[in-house]
Amino acid sequence: MFELIAAQIITESLPISSSGHLALIERLFERWSGTIVTVPQPLIWASHLPSVVIMLVAFRDRWWTLMRAPWRCRFIIMNFVTYGIIAELATLAPYLVLSHAMVQALPLTVGFCITAAALYSDRYRPRGNYQPISWRCALLMGCAQGSAAVPGVSRLAVTYTMGRVQGLAPRQALFWSSLLALPPFVAASLYGLWLERGTLASYVTAINFWFWGIVVVLVAYGAFVAVYRAMVRGTIWRLSWYMVVPIMISLLF
């Protein structure tokens, strides 16, 4: 179980669909061991908490600037709130539609192919002449976030790609993709922790739990930093070649 949760936390920092990889790993476990291993949904929700911490730490310079001079930065804060609300509201419609059982029954291969295409498209995004965030960009990034309800579609990949398509700089696109993830991730993690409070209470006193938990979070943070650097260098599209691996595995199993 711990291995599956660790995989979920680490792949959450990568634009490769953490939920899709978790489902794929569960499928492989069942194939090799003959036993069905499934991570309870509340634990999956709770595992978003490390991602929240990672995103807050990764963009700590921005948060620190806003906290030091909130009045001077009030217009920036208002932009964050306004565009954030627009994007989150835009997320709802596609998410509710794509959460339908018929869509959830789609093969993982479909979602993995969409993720691969989104990543590969960044190869052709122009460098320079970047645009600031706009209501249209926020709206489309919100819709892209809702499309991650399709199994195998990476929320990070499609929101980042949509931001780049709308003219955002790589760092800006990653920042807004992370910012849009914060509200649902915080809500899901707190709800998951509450539902699993009895189970988690038995682990918090174990040294191994904290040791391996810290190791996993550090690896996930390193993965997020590596993704950020690849996006800034314009080489994140190469990760689309990796997507061939889960695509082939999903076809075979």
Phi and psi in degrees as a GROMACS rama.xvg file:
@    title "Ramachandran Plot"
@    xaxis  label "Phi"
@    yaxis  label "Psi"
@TYPE xy
-61.1511  -39.5334  PHE-2
-60.7254  -38.5335  GLU-3
-68.2161  -42.9903  LEU-4
-65.5699  -39.1653  ILE-5
-61.9784  -42.3254  ALA-6
-62.7701  -39.6015  ALA-7
-62.2642  -45.1498  GLN-8
-65.7929  -44.3659  ILE-9
-68.8784  -46.7345  ILE-10
-70.3416  -17.1637  THR-11
-63.2661  -25.359  GLU-12
-86.1168  -2.42063  SER-13
-115.734  146.912  LEU-14
-82.8985  58.586  PRO-15
-131.289  8.00687  ILE-16
75.6954  94.8255  SER-17
-66.8419  -42.0842  SER-18
-66.1224  -36.8324  SER-19
-65.2714  -42.156  GLY-20
-68.2703  -37.0941  HIS-21
-62.1872  -44.6151  LEU-22
-62.6889  -37.3911  ALA-23
-68.1536  -42.2183  LEU-24
-65.1803  -40.7893  ILE-25
-60.5887  -39.3457  GLU-26
-64.9732  -41.1357  ARG-27
-68.6347  -39.45  LEU-28
-57.4829  -45.3243  PHE-29
-64.2226  -38.0687  GLU-30
-69.0061  -41.8849  ARG-31
-83.7033  -37.5723  TRP-32
-97.2925  -19.5361  SER-33
80.9983  2.44049  GLY-34
-115.466  145.274  THR-35
-85.663  119.644  ILE-36
-117.328  118.35  VAL-37
-132.951  130.958  THR-38
-80.2626  125.899  VAL-39
-57.0966  141.441  PRO-40
-55.7312  -41.5497  GLN-41
-58.6434  -34.8879  PRO-42
-68.966  -34.9421  LEU-43
-64.352  -42.5084  ILE-44
-62.0914  -44.9485  TRP-45
-63.3731  -30.1588  ALA-46
-70.7615  -5.01028  SER-47
-75.5653  -17.0224  HIS-48
-59.5832  -44.9832  LEU-49
-58.3282  -34.8472  PRO-50
-65.108  -37.1686  SER-51
-61.3606  -47.1461  VAL-52
-61.7473  -42.9501  VAL-53
-62.0224  -44.5669  ILE-54
-67.3859  -36.5256  MET-55
-66.4988  -41.3835  LEU-56
-70.3474  -40.7858  VAL-57
-61.635  -34.4034  ALA-58
-111.715  33.9768  PHE-59
-61.1125  -29.7356  ARG-60
-63.3477  -38.1381  ASP-61
-69.7738  -45.9428  ARG-62
-63.3159  -38.6061  TRP-63
-64.6582  -41.0246  TRP-64
-62.0769  -43.0624  THR-65
-67.4945  -37.5239  LEU-66
-73.9587  -30.2197  MET-67
-73.1994  -35.2381  ARG-68
-138.156  69.0137  ALA-69
-63.4982  -36.1321  PRO-70
-70.6363  -41.5994  TRP-71
-67.424  -28.5665  ARG-72
-100.756  19.0311  CYS-73
-61.3057  -34.1688  ARG-74
-71.5468  -33.9367  PHE-75
-66.18  -43.7747  ILE-76
-62.4221  -41.167  ILE-77
-62.1888  -38.418  MET-78
-64.1884  -43.9785  ASN-79
-58.0059  -46.7626  PHE-80
-66.8196  -47.2447  VAL-81
-62.7079  -53.2386  THR-82
-69.4305  -30.2788  TYR-83
-65.3935  -43.4766  GLY-84
-63.7133  -43.2132  ILE-85
-57.7061  -46.5848  ILE-86
-67.0719  -42.3617  ALA-87
-66.0296  -38.2938  GLU-88
-66.5999  -37.3311  LEU-89
-68.9102  -20.4517  ALA-90
-71.02  -32.5354  THR-91
-60.5341  -50.9499  LEU-92
-59.5295  -56.3785  ALA-93
-63.152  -33.5364  PRO-94
-64.5089  -45.4614  TYR-95
-65.1755  -40.3539  LEU-96
-66.8096  -45.5519  VAL-97
-79.3429  -9.6359  LEU-98
-81.5037  -1.70204  SER-99
-59.7003  146.001  HIS-100
-56.4274  -34.3939  ALA-101
-63.6699  -40.7329  MET-102
-71.2896  -39.9998  VAL-103
-64.8191  -18.7023  GLN-104
-83.4498  -4.74727  ALA-105
-62.0092  146.455  LEU-106
-63.1737  148.196  PRO-107
-58.1909  -28.3211  LEU-108
-56.4205  -38.3824  THR-109
-62.2146  -50.3155  VAL-110
-64.3983  -40.517  GLY-111
-62.6746  -37.268  PHE-112
-66.8611  -39.138  CYS-113
-62.9262  -43.0314  ILE-114
-62.0317  -44.9678  THR-115
-61.629  -42.0199  ALA-116
-64.9646  -40.5466  ALA-117
-62.2974  -44.3359  ALA-118
-65.0017  -45.1534  LEU-119
-65.1691  -30.7867  TYR-120
-64.0175  -22.8377  SER-121
-66.5234  -16.3739  ASP-122
-62.1832  -27.3805  ARG-123
-106.756  9.29673  TYR-124
-77.2201  132.134  ARG-125
-67.5574  150.791  PRO-126
-103.175  134.652  ARG-127
91.0891  171.348  GLY-128
54.898  46.1701  ASN-129
-77.0017  153.956  TYR-130
-112.32  150.956  GLN-131
-75.0199  165.746  PRO-132
-63.0771  143.595  ILE-133
-133.829  170.234  SER-134
-63.7134  -34.8408  TRP-135
-67.0794  -42.4127  ARG-136
-62.3014  -45.1336  CYS-137
-61.4745  -41.1604  ALA-138
-61.9822  -46.942  LEU-139
-70.5457  -36.1574  LEU-140
-66.7705  -34.9953  MET-141
-64.2661  -43.3876  GLY-142
-62.2731  -40.3926  CYS-143
-63.0107  -39.744  ALA-144
-62.9108  -39.0801  GLN-145
-64.983  -29.8639  GLY-146
-68.8784  -14.4358  SER-147
-69.7112  -2.77659  ALA-148
-68.1921  -20.3211  ALA-149
-69.9497  127.357  VAL-150
-55.7294  128.776  PRO-151
93.702  -8.68747  GLY-152
-87.9812  127.751  VAL-153
-83.8435  123.123  SER-154
-60.8755  -44.7613  ARG-155
-63.5168  -41.9839  LEU-156
-65.0016  -46.4921  ALA-157
-75.9178  -35.177  VAL-158
-71.652  -40.551  THR-159
-62.1563  -45.74  TYR-160
-61.7322  -41.8078  THR-161
-64.3809  -40.1116  MET-162
-62.0506  -39.8607  GLY-163
-68.422  -39.6077  ARG-164
-60.6029  -34.497  VAL-165
-84.3884  6.40526  GLN-166
96.6415  6.55812  GLY-167
-72.5594  147.677  LEU-168
-67.2717  155.525  ALA-169
-52.9367  -46.0358  PRO-170
-63.9781  -39.9387  ARG-171
-65.8084  -42.3625  GLN-172
-62.7783  -41.598  ALA-173
-68.0991  -39.0925  LEU-174
-61.752  -47.8271  PHE-175
-69.4479  -33.5012  TRP-176
-62.5214  -40.9796  SER-177
-69.7941  -41.0414  SER-178
-61.9299  -40.3334  LEU-179
-68.1597  -25.9387  LEU-180
-79.3069  -23.6055  ALA-181
-58.8302  -52.5812  LEU-182
-57.5603  -52.2368  PRO-183
-65.711  -34.9049  PRO-184
-67.3321  -42.7154  PHE-185
-63.5753  -46.8059  VAL-186
-61.4645  -45.9576  ALA-187
-65.5944  -42.5309  ALA-188
-66.6146  -41.6265  SER-189
-65.4795  -41.2601  LEU-190
-65.0174  -42.4308  TYR-191
-65.1736  -40.9282  GLY-192
-62.6742  -38.3951  LEU-193
-66.502  -44.0119  TRP-194
-67.0442  -33.7732  LEU-195
-103.117  20.4599  GLU-196
-60.0818  -34.6712  ARG-197
-67.8543  -44.1746  GLY-198
-66.452  -45.8827  THR-199
-68.5001  -28.5792  LEU-200
-61.6081  -29.8145  ALA-201
-77.3348  -11.6453  SER-202
-101.346  -26.5647  TYR-203
-64.1316  -19.4599  VAL-204
-92.3675  -3.26023  THR-205
-88.1694  129.035  ALA-206
-64.3771  -39.6213  ILE-207
-60.3605  -36.9084  ASN-208
-60.2762  -47.2855  PHE-209
-70.713  -39.0757  TRP-210
-62.4406  -54.2392  PHE-211
-71.1894  -29.4622  TRP-212
-63.2042  -43.8645  GLY-213
-65.3354  -40.6857  ILE-214
-60.0218  -46.6968  VAL-215
-62.3424  -43.0129  VAL-216
-65.1052  -39.6638  VAL-217
-65.2244  -40.4155  LEU-218
-64.0652  -42.1258  VAL-219
-63.792  -40.0794  ALA-220
-64.8627  -42.5028  TYR-221
-60.4681  -37.8491  GLY-222
-65.1173  -41.0223  ALA-223
-64.4342  -42.0138  PHE-224
-63.7174  -40.8405  VAL-225
-63.0671  -40.4007  ALA-226
-62.9118  -45.0623  VAL-227
-57.8669  -46.5587  TYR-228
-64.6866  -38.6605  ARG-229
-65.9673  -36.6613  ALA-230
-66.6318  -42.7773  MET-231
-65.991  -39.0994  VAL-232
-76.6189  -12.4756  ARG-233
79.4926  25.1611  GLY-234
-113.726  7.77481  THR-235
-63.7574  -22.24  ILE-236
-61.5154  -24.823  TRP-237
-64.603  -22.0578  ARG-238
-66.0921  -18.0181  LEU-239
-64.0935  -29.3352  SER-240
-67.3808  -32.455  TRP-241
-62.824  -35.2312  TYR-242
-60.1419  -15.8638  MET-243
-61.0185  -33.6977  VAL-244
-63.2463  -57.9846  VAL-245
-63.8807  -29.0288  PRO-246
-63.3728  -47.571  ILE-247
-65.9947  -40.4774  MET-248
-64.9802  -40.8074  ILE-249
-65.7542  -30.6128  SER-250
-72.6546  -36.856  LEU-251
-78.8571  -32.4065  LEU-252
